Amino acid sequence: MLTALLAAAVVGCAATGEVVDRGEWSEAEDCPDVLFVGIRGSGQEPGIGPQLTDVYERFIEMLAPPRDVEVAYHGLDYPAGGSLTGGATPYSDSVAVGVRELPAAAEAIGLACEQARIVLAGYSQGSHVIAVADHAFLEQANVDAVVLLANPVFEPEDPTEKVGTFNAEQGGAIRKAWIDGPIAERTIQVCLAGDPICQFGSIAFWVHSNNYFGEVLDPLADFAAERVASNL
């Protein structure tokens, strides 16, 4: 009995590994243990954008891996054009480029970094790209979590996990895209009341631009951190 209690105590007190933030990753570098792939919103500069940067930083804070791991982020190379922000590429064309480039980028990352655990995240137009892309590549084993913020094709009734203050009677501004199958179990979405992008008919554009920061992102970061840690 005493031996069993001591063993349980040792397991309960086992330390987690250290998380090292390597920052932005390029394909010319050695692979990290965990790769956060972000798809930015309309009009945002190349990279992953401020909202997804906040998710990434919170994800790192919440990640409790069983061993030391290196974590990095990588942004999808696509126009992110259109919408109210303007830009040389119309919105629909920009989404089409993203939908084409995402599977190709995922395949390249998968070939280069076979052992890396992947979190895929999108904000606004980036969420649209993920929601309507061919999900076959997302169902590969090393995509542990999909995180969608302010999805323009938000479907409140699909089986993905959802958080936020959204009205379940309102869907996305463009149309509704149902996310189903194995990937739905790995997906979490956040939509806030008043956001006209994920809540068609609303008019509070400032909600869309300014409110996807801070504690509202904690459930998404925690969702991703738990699933990644369990697969390391």
Secondary structure, 3 states (H helix, E strand, C coil): CHHHHHHHHHHHCCCCCCEEEEEECCCCCCCCCEEEEEECCCCCCCCCHHHHHHHHHHHHHHCCCCCCEEEEEEECCCCCCCHHHCCCCCHHHHHHHHHHHHHHHHHHHHHHCCCCEEEEEEECHHHHHHHHCCCCHHHCCCEEEEEEECCCCCCCCCCCEEECCCCCCCCCCCCCCCCCCHHHHHEEEECCCCCCCCCCCCCCHHHHHHCCCHHHHHHHHHHHHHHHHCCC
